[in-house]
Amino acid sequence: MTTESHTVPVPTPGQPPPSECAPSPYRLLISDIDGTLLDSSGALRATTIAATQRARAAGIVVTLATGRRFATTVDILTNLGLLPGETGADPHSPLPVSVRLPPIVLQGGAVVASTDGTTVFYRNPLARDQAMLAARILIDMGLQPIVYDDRVHEQRLFTGPDSFDNAATAQYLSRHLHTVERRPYESWVLTDDPLQLAVIGPREPLRQAAARLASPGCRVIISESAALDAHFMEVFHQLCDKASAALHVANLLGFGLEETVCIGDNWNDVEMLARAGCGIAVSNAPADVLPFARRLTVSNDEDAVRVVMDQLLAGEEPGIPNPHYDPAHFDRYLATIGARIPS
């Protein structure tokens, strides 16, 4: 995502926590991936991996909450040492299994799964009738819907004939050819509730589509994809968000959200930023996302997640007070949660 970066000073190591934040025994850190954990080139830095290892060795549980599917998260889980078996976490490690292999949040909070994708702890899918209605609206508007089935491991993507793809959609689907199933629109039938629906294209047609999809059963988020040079619109169950899924992760681990640090940058992060014990926005977040987070840290290109973990290990309140923070901003957002249409 291409956004303005806001300059943030990094607190001096050893500096006492700011007075407005009561010290809290944070035991769980949940990070977004794109725009937060990864830098703007899409790289996971070695310094971030090393900081993750230090935090886990100290007993801090580190996990992820992402809009990605499991298949596109595996490499990151492997590099962070969060996958079981030969390619990931050491099964002989003295660390508790909850620290080595914590649950992960996928697809914007639609699912919480084990790090190997074989066990699903929580699902919040889009009702199939809502998904079909949304797909028909998009098709009528000349947009190509992509439906993600309810599986985590070996998930299938259903879409229409390739003659309806725009360039960005064709590029996206070309990365997932072995999981894509194309069907004529007239034969579309959903036998199970899908995890989500998506469409890719220019912003204005997606804004128009989002306005038509603002129904009681749908939540719509539009974000910019720099990799596709297009916008990405996602349709979820109205109560699907990363905060609800993060709470489920915390409860599985025996924690509360008040013991949790959440860090993110985008619209699908705002609920967890607002509800976490310590919600931290990276400084490259869009200006209208910043007011949701009580704390602010450096940009993803300044190794934001590493900075936060090092502050936690130093016993400091991570980040700095966010001058953009507005508690009422979240209440106003909740009043319009049906469809989030960026201006």
N, C-alpha and C positions, 0 to 999 in steps of 0.2 A: 504494500500500500504506500502511496506517495503522500506524505504529509509534512507539515512544517514541524521542525524540532524546536522545543522550548528549552532554553538554557537552564540547567539545574546545577547548582553547586553541590558537590559531594561532601557530606559531613566529615570532619577530621576524625580518624580512628581514635576511639577512646572518649570522644565527646559524649557527655551524658544525654540521655533521651530528652527530647523537648518536653516542656512541662505540661503541654496540653494533651500528651499521650501517656496514659498510665502504663508503666511497664507491664508486659503481658508475656507469659511463657509460651511463645509461639513454637509449636511442635510440628507444624505441617506447612509446607510451601507449595502452592499450586501455581504453575506458570502457563500462560498462553504460549504458543509456539511462534507463529508468523507475526513479525513486527515486534516481538518481545524477546523470546529466547534466541531466535535467529537474527543475525544482522541483516541489513538491507540487501545484501547479496544472496541471502538465503543460506548462509553458512552458520554452522554451530561451532563456536570457537573453542579451541583447546582450553583456554582459561576458564570458560564456563563449565566445561566438563570437569576440570580439576576442582573448581569450587563446589560443584555438585558432589563430588566424591568426598570432599572435606566436610560438607554439611551432613551427608549421610553417615560418615564415620562418627560424627558428634551426636548422632541419634535424631537428627531432623529428617522427617519424611519429606522427600521431594518428588512431586509428580506433575502431571501435565493436564491441562484442560484446553482442548483445541477444537476448532471447527473441522479439522481434517478427519478423514476416514482412517480406520486402523491400518489399511494397506499402505497409506502414505505417511504413516507415523512410525513404522517399524524401524527404519534406519536411524531415526532420532533416538528411539528407545534403546536400540543396540548401542549407539555411541555413548549414551548416558549410563549404560550398564544396568538398564531396567528390564531387560529381557532374560527369562530363565534359560538355563542350558549353556551350551558351549559358546554361543555367540554373544551372550549377555552376562547377567549377574552371576557371580561365582556361587554355586550352591553350597560350598563349604565355608562361605563367609561367616564370621562370628556375629554379623549384624542380624537383628530380627528380620523375619521374612517380610513384615509390614514395611520395613525401611528399604529392604532390597527390592521388593516387588509390590509396590503399592498399586491400588486400582487407578485407572486413568479415565478421564472424561473425554469422550469423542463426539464429533459431529454436533458441536454447539450445545452439548448437554443432553442430547437425545439418548445417550447410552453411557453407562459406566461399566467398564470391563476389566478383566485381568490383563496384565501387560502382554500375555501371549495371545490375547483375543479369543480364548476358548471358553471363558466363563463370563457370563453377563450377570451383573449384580443389580442392574437398574435399567429400565427402558422408559422413555416417554415419547412414543411414536406419534406421527400424524395420522389421524383417523383416515381410513381408506376412502370414505366418501368425500371428505374434505380434500384429500389428495387428488381424487378424480375430478372434482369440481374445479380445483385450481389448475389442473392440467388442461381441462377443456377451455377455461378462460384464456390461458396462455396460447393454446393452439389457435383459438379464434383470433388472437392478436398477432399471429404470425411468429410467435416465439416458440423455441424448441424446449419443452420441459425434459428434465432429467429426474427420474425417480430412483431413490436409493432404498433397496429392500431392507428388511428388518434383521439381516444377518450382520455380524461383525467380522468374523473370519470368513473369507471368500465371499464378501458382499457382491451382489450383482447390481448393475446400473441399467435401468430400462429407459429407452428414449425412442424417438420416432425415426423415420427414414432420413438418411444423410442428406437428402436434397433440401431438408429444412434447416440444416446447420448453418449458422453464420461462421465467419472465420475463427472467432474466439472459441465457439462451442466445438468446432471441428478440432481445434488445437488441444483443447482440454480432453476431449474424448479419445484423441489419438494416444494419450498417455496411459489410457486404461483399457486398451482394446480387448484384452482377455477377460474383462469383467463386464463389457458392454453388450447388452442384448437389444437389438433394434426391432421394433414391431410397428406395423401399420396402425395408425391412430384408431381406426375403426375396430381393431381387435383388442384394444387395451382393456384388461380386467385385472383388478388387484384382489388377490385372495387373502392377503395379510396387510396389516397397517405398516406402511413404510416409515423409515426413520425420518426422512425429509424429502423435499423436492427442491430442485434448483433450476435456474435459468441464467444464461450468460448473454450479455449484449451491451449496447449503449445505455447510458444512464437514463435518458428521458423515457424511452419505451418501458424500462423497468419501473420507473417511478409511476407511470400510468398503470402498469400492471399491479403494482403494490397497492394503489388506491382501490382497485377493483377486488383485491384479495383481502381487504380489511374486514374480515368476518369474525364472529365469535370463536371460531375453531382454529384460526390461523394466526401465527406470528410471522411477520415478514421483516427480513433484515437485508439491506443493500450495502455492499462494501465494494471498494475498488480493488481490482486485481492488476497490479503492475506487471506481473508475469504474462497476463493475457491481454494487456492493454485494453481492458474492458471492465464492466461492472458485473458483479456476481450477486444474484438475488437468491436468498434461501427462504424456504417456507417450512415452518415447524408447527407443532402443536402450540397453542397459545401459552401454555404454562411451561414450555420447554426453555430452559436457560442454564447457563453454566453454574449459577449460584445453587440451584436446586440439586444439580448433580454433584457439586462440590460438597454440599452438606451431606449428601449420601456417602461420599468418599470419607469425609471426616468421621461420620458415625460408624462406618465400617471399621475404621482404625481406632475407635474409642475416643475421638476428639470432638470438640465443638468448633463451630466457625469462629468463635472468639479466640481460639488458639491457632487460627489459620491466617497465613499471609497469602494474598492473591495478587498477582501482578499481570497486567494486560494492557492492550492498546486500542481496542476496537469496540464496535457496537455490541458484538456478541460477548463482550467481557463486562459490560456495565453493571449487571446485577451482582456478579461476584465481587467487583470492586466496591460496590456500595454496601454489601452485606458482610464482607469478611471482617475478622477482627482487625486486620490491617490490610486495607485495599490500596494498592500502589499502581498508579498509571506511569508508564514510561513517557518521557518528554516528547517523543515523536508521535504520540497519540493525537488524533484530530482535536481541534479546539473545543468542539462540542461534546467530546467524551471526557475531557479532563475534569469537569465539575463533579463527576460521580465519585472520584477517588479522594480519600482523606489525605493521602500521601502522594508524593511525586518523586521519581528518580530520574536518572540519566537516560539517554536514548538507547535503543537496541544496538546502535553502532558504537556506543561507549560501554558495552558489556553490562547492560542494566541488571540482568539476573545475577551475574557474578558479584556486582556491587552490593545488591540486596543480601545475598547469602553471606558475604564477608561481614556485613554489618550485623547480621543475626549472630554470627559466630563470635563477634566482638562484644556481644551483649547490648548492642545499640538498637534503638527503634529504627527500623530501616526506612530509607528515604528521608525526605524533608517535608515539613508542612506544605500542603498544596495551596497556593494562593488562589487557585481557581475553584476550590472546593465549595459546593453549595448544597447542603443537605436537602433543600427543597427541590433541587433539580431532579432528584430521583423520584420524588412524589409526582412531579409534573410528568415525568416520563411514564410512570406506571399508568397514568390516566389515558395515555395514548399507545399502550403496549401492543394493541392489535396489529398495527403496521407502522414500522419505523421507517419513515421516508426522509432521508437526509436532504437538507435544503441545497 
